[in-house]
Amino acid sequence: MYYSLLGVLLIIYVAIVFFRALGKRLPILEMMLLIAGLQWIIGPIIEYNTTYEDLKYYMYVDEIAYMSFVVPAYAFFVLFVLYISKKFVVNIQDILDFKKFSKYGVTILFIGIVAELLGFILPGALAFLVFLLAGFKYVGAIILYFSDKRTHRYIFYGAILFLVYNSLRKALFHDFILWSTFFYMFWAIRNKPSNKIKLFTIIGAFFMLTVLQAIKADYRLLLKQGFQGNVVELFLGTVNQKYESGFFEEDQSQAELNVRLNQGWIISAVMDHVPRNQEYANGSTITEAINASLVPRFLNPDKKEAGGQENFRKYTGLSLSNDTSMGLSIIGEFYANYGSLGATLLMGVWGFFLSMLWRLLINKSAVFPLLNFFLPLVFLQVVKAETELVVVLNHLLKSILVIVLFFWLTKRYLKWQIYNEFEN
């Protein structure tokens, strides 16, 4: 149990670092570490210490076997990320001074809205590009929040309401949770909240997230059954129904909530299945992920698809429907390739890679302050603890390429003066 205790202490440390960074810098990488720790360690600890056992979502290996691998691997990950990235932080003054360029935020937001609308008519081959461009509406909204014009800040709050409504309409809440957190980071930079305010908002967010996880399955079922009314009323009604049924007070219901937090059951399934029933991948999924992220689909029609079904079935031995996306997670995929020791070392390499990428982007943001506002879009998939490598690498590289192209086009054709050199 020493590994479990070490894991808890490590996550507490990461949480403190994240908490202290709010309002001083953009703790995106710290957020990534915190999410991973909660899903890879805290969720499994709760699962190991509860009497409720789901038919599928349970821990497939014992606590000692699981924690003796995951905690050291997570520690390597934390060590490399925090040690390197802490030396390279966003220049907050560049963000606070960006109000002079807030007029560009309107254009960026408009691009995101147009991309969102075009997504319904453009071919599927352009779906990922549309997804990235649609994220511009939130980037633009964040820029407008720092404007001196009241109407610009109203647009920012309107973007938040749109995010809420869009999440309720689609019953997809991942982007809502992540973008809300990114919004809060920028809000904290502008308003410099006290520790009490930060603690209060985090506790409130945790409560709302718990409610969301509790009613998400029932809410999605009602939408699938053809509900055509007001989605806000449906959501609030589902919450009220769960509350009246005593859902939040039942031990089994609380255990079911942890199932949604616990990503460790997939990692443990990999540990149980590989190499006992399936040989180690020996780097094959990593090579496929790198190739898929570097080579466009029109040059490689057979490139690996995102979604995770193939790797999930192969390396966990579990069934998964074709319409369900479920990844092994980075740490689970590394184990499937090289076992516990190799995966532990690779987590350090992965942390080093992300830190060096962060360093590159922060250095570039000194010349292009606008880049600071695009960082959440770049790391949108990276911060998800359950995402497989092909999704993360593909999103990282393609998002950076799109942003670089956007900067080049605005400089060449729109004559945007968004560079520090123009301040002199």
DOGU-354624 format. One line per 5 residues: number of its first residue (from 1); their letters; for each residue x negated, y negated, z negated of N, C-alpha, C. Coordinates in steps of 0.05 Angstrom, whole numbers, plus 5000, padded with zeros to 4 digits. Each point is the difference from the previous one (the first is absolute). Example, Ala and Ser with C-alpha at 12.3 -4.5 7.8 and 13.67 -1.06 7.14 Angstrom:
<seses>
1) as) 4736,5114,4844,5018,4976,5000,4982,4976,5000 | 5007,4979,5014,4984,4976,4999,5015,4978,4986 $
</seses>
This chain:
<seses>
1) myysl) 4984,5024,5000,5016,4976,5000,4983,4975,5000 | 4973,5003,4997,4983,4976,5000,5002,4985,5027 | 5002,5015,5022,5002,4987,5026,5026,4984,5001 | 5022,5010,4990,5025,4984,5000,4997,4974,4984 | 4987,5002,4977,4996,4976,4983,4982,4981,5015 $
6) lgvll) 4979,5010,5013,4982,4982,5015,5015,4987,5023 | 5017,5015,5013,5016,4988,5022,5018,4978,4990 | 5013,5003,4977,5017,4980,4989,4984,4975,4993 | 4977,5003,4988,4984,4977,4992,4990,4986,5025 | 4994,5015,5021,4990,4987,5025,5022,4984,5013 $
11) iiyva) 5025,5010,4999,5022,4985,5012,5007,4976,4984 | 4998,5001,4973,5004,4977,4983,4979,4978,5007 | 4976,5009,5005,4979,4980,5008,5007,4987,5026 | 5008,5016,5020,5008,4989,5026,5023,4981,4997 | 5020,5007,4983,5023,4983,4996,4992,4974,4988 $
16) ivffr) 4981,5000,4981,4991,4975,4988,4986,4982,5021 | 4983,5013,5016,4986,4985,5022,5021,4987,5019 | 5020,5016,5007,5021,4989,5018,5015,4977,4987 | 5007,5004,4974,5015,4980,4985,4984,4974,4999 | 4975,5001,4992,4984,4976,4998,4995,4986,5026 $
21) algkr) 5000,5015,5022,4995,4989,5026,5023,4984,5011 | 5024,5006,4991,5024,4986,5010,4998,4970,4995 | 5003,4984,5020,4998,4971,4997,4973,4990,5005 | 4980,5017,5001,4972,4991,5005,4990,5009,5027 | 5009,5022,5010,4992,5010,5026,5021,5019,5011 $
26) lpile) 4995,5013,5022,5019,5019,5011,4991,5028,4993 | 5012,5012,4979,4991,5027,4991,5013,5023,5016 | 4996,4999,5026,5013,5020,5017,4986,5028,4996 | 4974,5000,4998,4987,5026,4996,5005,5010,4972 | 5002,4982,4980,5007,5009,4973,5028,5012,4999 $
31) mmlli) 5018,4988,5016,5027,5010,5002,5000,5029,5012 | 4983,5004,5020,4997,5026,5012,4991,5021,4980 | 4980,4992,4984,4990,5018,4979,5021,5007,4979 | 5015,4979,4992,5021,5004,4980,5022,5019,5010 | 5009,4996,5024,5021,5017,5012,4990,5029,5001 $
36) aglqw) 4975,5003,5010,4989,5027,5002,4998,5013,4972 | 4991,4986,4980,4997,5011,4973,5027,5008,4989 | 5020,4984,5004,5027,5006,4990,5011,5026,5013 | 4996,5002,5027,5012,5022,5014,4983,5026,4999 | 4974,4997,4997,4982,5023,5000,4995,5011,4972 $
41) iigpi) 5002,4982,4980,4993,5009,4973,5023,4997,4980 | 5012,4976,4997,5021,4996,4981,5024,5018,5006 | 5009,5000,5025,5023,5017,5007,4995,5029,4994 | 4977,5012,5008,4994,5027,4992,4999,5005,4970 | 4989,4982,4985,4999,5003,4971,5028,5003,4988 $
46) ieynt) 5018,4982,5010,5028,5002,4991,5012,5026,5007 | 4994,5009,5025,5011,5026,5010,4990,5023,4983 | 4975,5000,4993,4989,5022,4984,5011,5001,4972 | 5011,4977,4990,5010,4999,4973,5030,4997,4998 | 5014,5009,5021,5029,5001,4999,5010,5028,5004 $
51) tyedl) 5023,5006,4990,5011,5027,5002,5016,5004,5026 | 5007,4978,5013,5015,5002,5025,4981,5007,5023 | 5009,5019,5017,4983,5009,5022,5017,5001,5025 | 4993,4983,5020,5014,5000,5025,4993,5026,5016 | 5018,5008,5018,4996,5024,5016,4976,4998,5019 $
56) kyymy) 4994,4975,5008,4978,4996,5020,4979,4980,4990 | 5009,4978,4987,4982,4979,4993,4989,5004,4972 | 4983,5020,4997,4987,5005,4974,4970,5004,5005 | 4985,5001,4978,4971,5003,5002,4993,5029,5004 | 4986,5006,5022,4994,5027,5008,4975,5012,4987 $
61) vdeia) 4984,4983,4987,4977,5010,4985,5002,4989,4972 | 4985,5011,4981,5002,4991,4972,4986,4973,4997 | 5005,4988,4977,4990,4972,4995,4970,4998,5001 | 4986,5020,4988,4971,4999,4999,4988,5001,5028 | 5010,5018,5017,4990,5003,5027,5005,4974,5016 $
66) ymsfv) 5024,4989,4997,5008,4977,5015,4984,4975,4991 | 5000,4995,4974,4987,4975,4990,4970,5001,5003 | 4988,5024,4998,4971,5002,5003,4990,4993,5028 | 5018,5001,5019,4994,4991,5027,5008,4971,5005 | 5026,4993,4994,5011,4974,5008,4987,4977,4984 $
71) vpaya) 4996,5004,4975,4990,4977,4983,4971,4992,5009 | 4981,5019,5003,4974,4992,5010,5001,4988,5027 | 5017,5011,5018,5002,4989,5027,5011,4971,4999 | 5020,4996,4984,5012,4973,4997,4980,4981,4987 | 4984,5010,4981,4979,4984,4987,4980,4990,5021 $
76) ffvlf) 4991,5018,5018,4982,4992,5021,5012,4978,5018 | 5025,5004,5006,5015,4981,5017,5001,4973,4986 | 5007,4999,4975,5002,4975,4985,4972,4987,4998 | 4980,5016,4994,4973,4989,4996,4990,4985,5025 | 5003,5012,5023,4990,4988,5025,5017,4975,5008 $
81) vlyis) 5026,5003,4997,5017,4977,5008,4996,4976,4982 | 5001,5004,4974,4998,4977,4982,4972,4988,4999 | 4979,5017,5001,4973,4990,4998,4993,4982,5024 | 5008,5008,5024,4993,4985,5023,5019,4977,5005 | 5026,5006,4999,5020,4979,5007,5000,4976,4981 $
86) kkfvv) 4993,5005,4975,5001,4977,4981,4981,4978,5007 | 4980,5006,5017,4981,4979,5008,5011,4983,5023 | 5022,5009,5012,5010,4987,5023,5030,4995,4996 | 5007,4975,4993,5027,4993,4993,5010,4978,5018 | 5026,4999,5004,5012,4979,5017,4994,4972,4988 $
91) niqdi) 4993,4981,5016,4997,4973,4991,5027,4987,4996 | 5009,4998,4975,5027,4991,4994,5004,4972,5010 | 4979,4983,5001,5004,4973,5009,5008,4999,5029 | 4990,5020,5016,5007,5001,5028,5030,5005,5003 | 5011,5016,4981,5029,5005,5001,5016,4976,4991 $
96) ldfkk) 4992,4988,4978,5014,4977,4990,4999,4976,5019 | 4978,4997,5015,4997,4979,5019,5013,5005,5027 | 5011,5024,5003,5010,5007,5026,5027,4986,5007 | 5010,4985,4981,5025,4986,5005,4998,4981,5024 | 4976,4991,5006,4996,4982,5023,5005,5015,5026 $
101) fskyg) 4999,5027,5000,5004,5016,5023,5027,5015,5000 | 5017,4992,4981,5025,5015,4997,5018,5000,5024 | 4996,4981,5018,5016,4999,5025,4996,5025,5016 | 4976,5013,4998,4995,5024,5014,5016,5024,4989 | 5007,4997,4974,5016,5021,4987,5027,5004,5013 $
106) vtilf) 5012,4979,5010,5026,5002,5014,4997,5017,5025 | 4979,4995,5016,4996,5016,5024,4994,5029,4994 | 4984,5005,4980,4994,5028,4992,5025,5014,4991 | 5016,4987,4984,5025,5012,4991,5019,5005,5024 | 5001,4982,5019,5017,5003,5023,4991,5024,5017 $
111) igiva) 4974,5004,5002,4989,5024,5014,5010,5025,4987 | 4999,5001,4973,5009,5023,4986,5030,5006,5004 | 5016,4979,5000,5029,5003,5004,5006,5011,5028 | 4987,4988,5020,5004,5009,5028,4992,5029,5003 | 4977,5008,4988,4991,5027,5001,5020,5019,4987 $
116) ellgf) 5012,4992,4978,5020,5016,4986,5024,5005,5019 | 5008,4979,5014,5023,5003,5018,4994,5016,5025 | 4976,4996,5011,4992,5015,5023,4996,5030,4995 | 4995,5006,4975,4996,5028,4992,5023,5018,5008 | 5024,4989,5004,5023,5016,5007,5001,5006,5030 $
121) ilpga) 4985,4986,5016,5003,5004,5029,4973,5009,5013 | 4978,4995,4987,4974,5007,5012,4996,5031,4998 | 4984,5011,5019,4995,5029,4999,4985,5009,4975 | 5003,5026,4994,4987,5010,4976,4970,4999,5000 | 4988,4998,5024,4971,4999,5002,4989,4974,4987 $
126) laflv) 5017,4980,4998,4992,4974,4988,5010,4997,4971 | 5010,5022,4989,5012,4998,4973,4980,4990,4979 | 4975,5010,5001,4981,4992,4980,4992,4971,5002 | 4997,4991,5025,4993,4972,5005,5023,4982,4990 | 5024,5008,5006,5024,4985,4990,5000,5000,4970 $
131) fllag) 4994,5022,4987,5000,5002,4971,4980,4980,4988 | 4976,4998,5012,4980,4982,4990,5008,4971,5004 | 5011,4994,5024,5008,4972,5006,5024,4993,4982 | 5018,5019,4994,5022,4994,4983,4991,4992,4972 | 4977,5010,4992,4989,4992,4974,4991,4971,4999 $
136) fkyvg) 4997,4988,5023,4993,4971,5001,5020,4983,4987 | 5025,5008,4999,5021,4983,4988,4995,4996,4970 | 4988,5020,4987,4994,4998,4972,4974,4984,4996 | 4981,5004,5018,4976,4983,4999,5006,4971,5003 | 5017,4994,5020,5008,4972,5004,5015,4989,4976 $
141) aiily) 5017,5016,4988,5015,4991,4977,4982,4993,4977 | 4979,5016,4995,4981,4994,4979,4985,4974,5005 | 4992,4996,5025,4987,4974,5007,5018,4977,4994 | 5026,5002,5007,5019,4978,4996,5004,4995,4970 | 4996,5020,4984,5004,4996,4971,4981,4979,4989 $
146) fsdkr) 4976,4997,5013,4980,4981,4990,5004,4972,5013 | 5021,4997,5016,5005,4975,5013,5011,4980,4980 | 4996,4974,5005,5011,4979,4984,5029,4995,5007 | 5009,5010,5023,5028,4996,5009,5019,5020,4986 | 5021,4989,4988,5019,5017,4986,5013,5020,5019 $
151) thryi) 5006,4991,5024,5013,5019,5019,4982,5024,5006 | 4974,4996,5000,4982,5023,5005,5001,5020,4977 | 5002,4990,4976,5002,5018,4977,5027,5014,5000 | 5021,4987,5010,5026,5013,5002,4998,5024,5020 | 4984,4995,5021,4996,5022,5019,4987,5024,4987 $
156) fygai) 4981,4994,4982,4986,5021,4985,5020,5017,4984 | 5017,4986,4985,5020,5015,4984,5020,5014,5018 | 5006,4988,5023,5017,5013,5019,4988,5026,5010 | 4973,5000,5004,4987,5024,5009,5002,5022,4979 | 4999,4993,4974,5003,5019,4979,5028,5012,5000 $
161) lflvy) 5020,4983,5004,5027,5010,5002,5004,5019,5024 | 4988,4992,5022,5001,5017,5024,4987,5027,4994 | 4977,5000,4986,4986,5025,4994,5018,5018,4983 | 5014,4988,4980,5018,5015,4983,5023,5012,5017 | 5013,4983,5016,5022,5009,5016,4992,5022,5020 $
166) nslrk) 4977,4996,5013,4991,5019,5020,4994,5027,4987 | 4989,4999,4976,4994,5025,4985,5026,5014,4993 | 5020,4985,4991,5026,5012,4994,5014,5011,5025 | 4997,4986,5022,5013,5009,5024,4988,5026,5011 | 4974,5003,4998,4986,5023,5010,4996,5022,4978 $
171) alfhd) 5005,4992,4975,4995,5019,4977,4971,5008,5000 | 4982,4983,5008,4971,5004,4999,4988,4979,4982 | 4988,5008,4978,4992,4980,4980,4970,4998,4996 | 4984,5015,5015,4971,4998,4996,4990,4972,5007 | 5008,4991,5024,4991,4973,5008,5010,4978,4982 $
176) filws) 5025,5004,4990,5011,4980,4981,4982,4998,4975 | 4993,5023,4989,4984,5001,4976,4973,4987,5004 | 4987,5008,5023,4973,4991,5005,4999,4970,5007 | 5018,4991,5018,5000,4972,5007,5008,4982,4977 | 5018,5010,4983,5008,4985,4976,4976,4996,4982 $
181) tffym) 4983,5020,4998,4976,4998,4983,4980,4980,5013 | 4997,5002,5026,4982,4981,5014,5011,4971,4996 | 5026,4996,5003,5011,4974,4995,4994,4990,4972 | 5002,5018,4981,4995,4992,4972,4970,4991,4996 | 4982,5014,5014,4972,4993,4998,4996,4971,5009 $
186) fwair) 5012,4993,5022,4996,4972,5010,5015,4980,4983 | 5023,5008,4990,5015,4983,4981,4983,4994,4976 | 4986,5021,4990,4983,4996,4976,4977,4982,5006 | 4989,5001,5024,4978,4982,5007,5009,4971,4999 | 5024,4995,5010,5010,4972,5000,5008,4990,4973 $
191) nkpsn) 5013,5018,4984,5012,4991,4975,4984,5006,4975 | 4979,5016,5002,4983,5006,4977,5016,5008,4975 | 5016,5021,5001,5016,5008,4977,4983,5008,4976 | 5011,4996,4976,4987,5009,4976,5001,5030,4998 | 4984,5011,4982,5000,5029,4996,5028,5010,4992 $
196) kiklf) 5014,4984,4984,5027,5008,4991,5019,5002,5024 | 4998,4981,5017,5018,5000,5024,4993,5023,5018 | 4974,5005,5004,4992,5023,5017,5009,5026,4988 | 4998,5003,4974,5008,5025,4986,5031,5003,5003 | 5014,4978,4996,5029,5001,5002,5009,5009,5028 $
201) tiiga) 4988,4988,5021,5008,5007,5027,4992,5028,5007 | 4978,5010,4990,4992,5027,5006,5018,5020,4987 | 5008,4995,4975,5019,5017,4986,5027,5000,5015 | 5009,4976,5008,5025,4998,5015,4999,5015,5026 | 4977,4998,5014,4997,5014,5025,5000,5030,4996 $
206) ffmlt) 4987,5009,4979,5000,5029,4993,5028,5010,4995 | 5016,4985,4986,5027,5008,4994,5016,5002,5026 | 4998,4979,5017,5015,5001,5025,4991,5022,5018 | 4974,5006,5000,4990,5023,5016,5011,5026,4990 | 5002,5003,4974,5012,5024,4988,5029,5004,5009 $
211) vlqai) 5015,4978,4999,5028,5001,5009,5002,5007,5029 | 4982,4988,5016,5000,5006,5029,4995,5029,5005 | 4980,5011,4987,4994,5029,5004,5022,5018,4991 | 5015,4991,4979,5021,5017,4989,5024,5002,5019 | 5005,4979,5015,5025,5000,5016,4994,5003,5030 $
216) kadyr) 4975,5001,5008,4992,5000,5028,5012,5023,5016 | 4999,5024,4989,5010,5023,5014,5030,4998,5005 | 5015,4993,4979,5030,4997,5003,5007,4978,5019 | 4985,4978,4999,5006,4977,5018,4995,5008,5029 | 4978,5014,5006,4994,5009,5027,5022,5019,5010 $
221) lllkq) 5009,5017,4983,5021,5020,5008,5026,4985,5008 | 5007,4980,4985,5024,4985,5006,4998,4986,5028 | 4976,4989,5006,4996,4987,5026,5001,5021,5022 | 4988,5023,4996,5000,5021,5020,5029,5010,5006 | 5017,4998,4980,5028,5009,5004,5017,4980,5015 $
226) gfqgn) 4987,4978,5009,5013,4982,5018,5012,4975,4987 | 4989,4992,4977,5010,4976,4987,4996,4976,5018 | 5021,4983,5003,5000,4978,5018,5004,4973,4986 | 5002,5000,4973,5007,4976,4986,4975,4983,4992 | 5003,4985,4978,4978,4983,4991,4980,5017,4985 $
231) vvelf) 4975,5000,5010,4980,5017,4988,4991,4991,4972 | 5002,4974,4995,4994,4989,4974,5020,5010,4979 | 5025,4999,5007,5021,5011,4982,4997,5030,4996 | 4993,5014,5021,4995,5029,4997,4977,5006,4982 | 4978,4985,5002,4977,5004,4984,5007,4995,4970 $
236) lgtvn) 5012,4977,4995,5007,4993,4972,5020,5020,4989 | 5019,5010,5016,5019,5019,4991,4987,5027,4994 | 4980,5007,5015,4985,5025,4995,4985,4998,4974 | 4988,4977,4995,4986,4995,4974,5019,5003,4977 | 5023,4987,5002,5020,5000,4979,5010,5029,4995 $
241) qkyes) 5004,5015,5021,5010,5027,4997,4979,5017,4986 | 4975,4997,5006,4978,5015,4987,4999,4993,4970 | 5003,4974,4995,4999,4991,4972,5023,5012,4984 | 5024,4999,5011,5023,5010,4985,4999,5030,4996 | 4986,5014,5018,4998,5029,4997,4979,5008,4980 $
246) gffee) 4986,4980,4989,4979,5006,4980,4975,5011,5012 | 4995,4994,5026,4977,5012,5014,4973,4993,4986 | 4998,4975,4991,4974,4990,4989,4995,5011,4972 | 5020,5013,4988,4997,5010,4973,4995,5031,4999 | 5003,5014,5022,4997,5029,5001,4970,5007,5004 $
251) dqsqa) 4991,5020,4986,4972,5009,5003,4995,5010,5028 | 5019,5016,5011,4996,5011,5026,4999,4977,5021 | 5017,4980,4997,5000,4978,5018,4973,4984,4999 | 4990,4997,4976,4974,4986,4998,4978,5017,5013 | 5002,5026,4997,4980,5018,5013,5002,4998,5031 $
256) elnvr) 5025,4997,5010,5003,4998,5029,4989,4973,5010 | 5000,4980,4983,4988,4975,5008,4970,5003,5003 | 4987,5016,4983,4972,5004,5002,4992,5016,5025 | 5019,5016,5010,4994,5014,5025,4993,4980,5022 | 5014,4977,5000,4995,4980,5020,4974,4985,4996 $
261) lnqgw) 4991,4998,4975,4975,4988,4994,4976,5018,5006 | 5004,5026,4994,4979,5020,5000,4992,5008,5028 | 4977,4991,5009,4989,5009,5026,4982,5024,4995 | 4994,5006,4975,4982,5021,4994,5010,5028,5007 | 5026,5004,5002,5010,5026,5007,4991,5009,5028 $
266) iisav) 4997,4981,5018,4990,5006,5027,4970,5008,4999 | 4985,4984,4985,4972,5005,4996,4996,5028,4988 | 5015,5006,4979,4998,5026,4987,5008,5023,5018 | 5020,4995,5018,5007,5020,5019,4978,5006,5020 | 4985,4979,5008,4976,5004,5016,4979,5016,4986 $
271) mdhvp) 4996,4993,4974,4980,5015,4984,5007,5029,4997 | 5026,5006,4998,5009,5027,4997,4999,5016,5026 | 5003,4986,5022,5002,5014,5026,4973,5003,5014 | 4982,4980,4995,4973,5000,5013,4979,5005,4979 | 4982,5019,5005,4996,5017,5023,5013,5028,4997 $
276) rnqey) 5017,5003,4980,5012,5027,4995,5015,5010,5024 | 5016,4984,5012,5016,5009,5023,4993,4986,5026 | 4986,4978,4998,4993,4984,5024,4971,4991,4997 | 4983,5004,5020,4973,4992,4999,4997,4970,4999 | 4978,4991,4989,4994,4971,4999,4999,4989,5029 $
281) angst) 5010,4976,5003,5000,4987,5027,4972,4993,5009 | 4981,4996,4982,4973,4994,5006,4997,4975,5018 | 5016,4980,4994,4997,4975,5013,5017,4996,5025 | 5016,5021,5007,5015,4998,5025,5022,4979,4999 | 5014,4998,4977,5022,4979,4998,4988,4972,4999 $
286) iteai) 4976,4998,4989,4987,4974,4998,4991,4991,5028 | 4989,5018,5015,4991,4994,5028,5025,4993,5017 | 5022,5015,4997,5024,4994,5015,5010,4972,4993 | 4999,4993,4974,5010,4973,4991,4983,4978,5012 | 4974,5004,5001,4982,4979,5011,5005,4997,5030 $
291) naslv) 5002,5023,5014,5005,4999,5029,5027,4987,5006 | 5020,5007,4984,5027,4989,5005,5001,4970,4996 | 4984,4990,4982,5000,4971,4994,4983,4984,5020 | 4981,5014,5013,4982,4986,5018,5009,5001,5029 | 5013,5022,5008,5008,5004,5028,5029,4994,5004 $
296) prfln) 5008,4982,5018,5028,4994,5005,5015,5025,5010 | 5026,5000,4995,5016,5024,5008,5000,5005,5030 | 5000,4978,5016,5001,5004,5029,4975,5014,5011 | 4977,4998,4984,4976,5014,5008,4999,5028,4988 | 5016,5005,4979,5001,5026,4987,5028,5006,4993 $
301) pdkke) 5016,5010,5019,5029,5005,4995,5004,5020,4977 | 4981,5017,4995,5003,5021,4980,4989,4992,4973 | 4994,4974,4996,4989,4991,4975,5019,5006,4977 | 4988,5003,4976,5015,5008,4977,5022,4980,4994 | 5024,5010,4994,5023,4983,4992,4999,4994,4970 $
306) aggqe) 5010,4977,4993,5004,4994,4971,5025,5014,4990 | 5001,5004,4974,5024,5013,4989,4992,5021,4980 | 4978,5014,5006,4988,5018,4980,5012,5028,5000 | 5020,5006,5017,5013,5026,4998,4981,5023,5005 | 4983,4997,5021,4982,5022,5008,4980,5007,4977 $
311) nfrky) 4986,4979,4991,4981,5005,4978,5013,5009,4974 | 5023,4989,4995,5014,5007,4975,5007,5030,5000 | 5012,5010,5022,5007,5028,5001,4976,5018,4999 | 4979,4992,5014,4976,5017,5003,4985,5002,4974 | 4997,4978,4985,4982,5000,4977,5014,5001,4973 $
316) tglsl) 5026,5000,5000,5015,5006,4975,5015,5026,5001 | 5005,5010,5025,5015,5025,5003,5030,4996,4995 | 5009,4976,4998,5028,4994,4994,5014,4991,5026 | 5026,5004,5000,5016,4992,5023,5007,4970,4998 | 5005,4989,5024,5006,4971,5001,5015,4996,5026 $
321) sndts) 5023,4986,4998,5016,4995,5024,4986,4980,5018 | 5007,5001,5026,4987,4983,5020,5006,4970,4996 | 5022,4994,4987,5008,4972,4997,4991,4989,4973 | 4983,5015,4986,4989,4991,4974,4970,4994,5002 | 4992,4976,4993,4972,4993,5000,4988,5004,4972 $
326) mglsi) 4979,5015,4998,4988,5006,4975,4970,5006,5004 | 4983,4983,4990,4971,5003,5004,4987,5014,4977 | 4976,5010,5005,4985,5013,4978,4987,4980,4981 | 4999,4975,5008,4986,4979,4986,4970,5002,5007 | 4985,4979,4997,4972,5000,5007,4985,5021,4983 $
331) igefy) 5005,5000,4975,4985,5019,4982,5008,5029,5006 | 5026,5005,5005,5008,5027,5007,4989,5009,5026 | 4998,4982,5020,4989,5007,5026,4970,5005,4998 | 4986,4985,4983,4971,5005,4996,4996,5027,4987 | 5017,5008,4981,4998,5026,4988,5004,5022,5021 $
336) anygs) 5020,4996,5017,5006,5020,5020,4977,5004,5019 | 4983,4980,5002,4977,5002,5018,4975,5012,4987 | 4994,4991,4975,4974,5007,4988,5002,5010,4971 | 5023,5004,4989,5002,5010,4973,4995,4977,4980 | 4998,5007,4974,4999,4980,4979,4975,4983,5000 $
341) lgatl) 4977,5012,5003,4975,4985,4999,4998,4982,5025 | 5005,5011,5023,4999,4984,5024,5020,4978,5000 | 5024,5005,4991,5021,4979,4999,4993,4978,4980 | 4987,5008,4978,4992,4980,4980,4980,4980,5012 | 4980,5011,5014,4980,4984,5013,5013,4983,5022 $
346) lmgvw) 5018,5011,5015,5013,4986,5022,5017,4977,4989 | 5012,5003,4977,5015,4978,4988,4982,4976,4994 | 4975,5006,4993,4981,4978,4997,4993,4987,5026 | 4997,5016,5021,4994,4990,5027,5024,4983,5010 | 5024,5010,4995,5024,4985,5008,5002,4974,4986 $
351) gffls) 4994,5000,4974,5000,4975,4984,4980,4981,5010 | 4976,5010,5007,4979,4983,5011,5008,4988,5027 | 5013,5016,5017,5009,4990,5026,5020,4978,4997 | 5020,5004,4983,5020,4979,4996,4988,4975,4988 | 4981,5003,4982,4987,4977,4988,4984,4984,5020 $
356) mlwrl) 4986,5014,5018,4985,4986,5020,5018,4987,5021 | 5022,5012,5006,5020,4988,5018,5011,4974,4986 | 5006,5002,4975,5010,4977,4985,4979,4978,5000 | 4975,5007,4996,4978,4981,5001,4999,4986,5027 | 5002,5015,5022,5000,4988,5026,5022,4981,5004 $
361) links) 5025,5007,4992,5023,4983,5004,4998,4975,4983 | 4990,5002,4975,4998,4977,4983,4979,4981,5011 | 4978,5011,5010,4979,4982,5012,5011,4985,5024 | 5017,5014,5016,5012,4987,5023,5020,4979,4992 | 5014,5005,4978,5020,4981,4991,4988,4974,4991 $
366) avfpl) 4974,4999,4995,4987,4975,4993,4999,4981,5024 | 5000,5012,5024,5001,4985,5025,5029,4997,5010 | 5016,5021,4996,5028,5000,5009,5018,5003,4976 | 5006,4979,4985,5017,5001,4976,5027,5014,5005 | 5010,4998,5024,5026,5012,5006,4999,5030,4996 $
371) lnffl) 4977,5012,5002,4997,5029,4997,5009,5009,4972 | 4997,4983,4980,5008,5007,4973,5029,5009,4999 | 5017,4988,5016,5028,5006,4998,5007,5026,5016 | 4982,5009,5017,5004,5024,5014,4989,5025,4986 | 4986,4996,4978,4989,5023,4985,5021,5020,4991 $
376) plvfl) 5023,4991,4990,5020,5020,4993,5009,5017,5023 | 5002,4989,5024,5008,5015,5024,4978,5021,5007 | 4975,4992,4997,4978,5018,5006,5001,5024,4981 | 5005,4995,4975,4998,5022,4980,5027,5012,4992 | 5020,4995,5017,5027,5009,4993,5002,5030,4997 $
381) qvvka) 4987,5015,5017,5000,5029,4998,4978,5011,4981 | 4979,4984,4997,4978,5009,4983,5008,5003,4971 | 5017,4982,4991,5007,5000,4971,5019,5023,4993 | 5012,5013,5020,5018,5023,4994,4984,5025,4993 | 5005,5010,4976,4984,5023,4991,5007,5026,5014 $
386) etelv) 5024,5002,5013,5008,5025,5012,4994,5001,5030 | 4987,4979,5011,4996,4999,5029,4976,5016,5009 | 5003,5014,5022,4978,5016,5011,4980,4983,5015 | 4976,5011,5005,4978,4985,5011,5006,4988,5027 | 5013,5016,5018,5006,4991,5027,5017,4974,5000 $
391) vvlnh) 5019,4999,4981,5017,4976,4998,4985,4976,4991 | 4983,5005,4979,4985,4978,4988,4980,4988,5020 | 4984,5017,5013,4980,4991,5019,5013,4986,5024 | 5021,5012,5010,5013,4989,5023,5011,4972,4994 | 5013,4997,4977,5011,4974,4992,4977,4980,4995 $
396) llksi) 4979,5008,4987,4978,4982,4994,4988,4988,5026 | 4992,5018,5018,4986,4991,5024,5019,4985,5019 | 5024,5010,5004,5019,4987,5018,5009,4973,4990 | 5004,4998,4974,5009,4974,4989,4978,4979,5002 | 4975,5008,4995,4978,4981,5003,4997,4991,5029 $
401) lvivl) 5003,5019,5019,4998,4994,5028,5022,4980,5008 | 5024,5005,4991,5023,4982,5007,4995,4972,4988 | 4990,4998,4976,4995,4974,4987,4977,4985,5015 | 4979,5014,5007,4978,4988,5015,5010,4989,5026 | 5016,5016,5014,5011,4991,5026,5018,4976,4996 $
406) ffwlt) 5016,5000,4979,5018,4978,4994,4983,4974,4994 | 4979,5002,4985,4983,4977,4995,4988,4989,5026 | 4991,5018,5017,4987,4992,5025,5021,4986,5018 | 5024,5010,5002,5021,4988,5016,5008,4973,4990 | 5003,4997,4973,5008,4974,4989,4979,4979,5004 $
411) krylk) 4975,5009,4998,4978,4980,5004,4998,4992,5029 | 5002,5020,5018,4996,4994,5029,5023,4986,5013 | 5024,5008,4994,5024,4990,5014,5017,4981,4984 | 5002,5003,4974,5016,4982,4984,4983,4978,4987 | 4974,5003,5002,4981,4980,4989,5004,4996,4970 $
416) wqiyn) 5006,5022,4985,5003,4998,4971,4973,4994,4988 | 5000,4981,4982,4975,4993,4986,5003,5010,4971 | 4994,5026,4997,5005,5013,4974,4974,5010,4988 | 4978,4987,5008,4974,5010,4991,4987,4979,4981 | 4984,5009,4982,4988,4982,4980,4983,4979,5013 $
421) efen) 4989,5006,5024,4982,4981,5013,5015,4974,5007 | 5027,5002,5003,5016,4977,5008,5005,4981,4976 | 4994,5009,4976,5005,4984,4976,4980,4977,4998 | 4978,5003,5012,4979,4980,4998,5004,4978,5021 $
</seses>
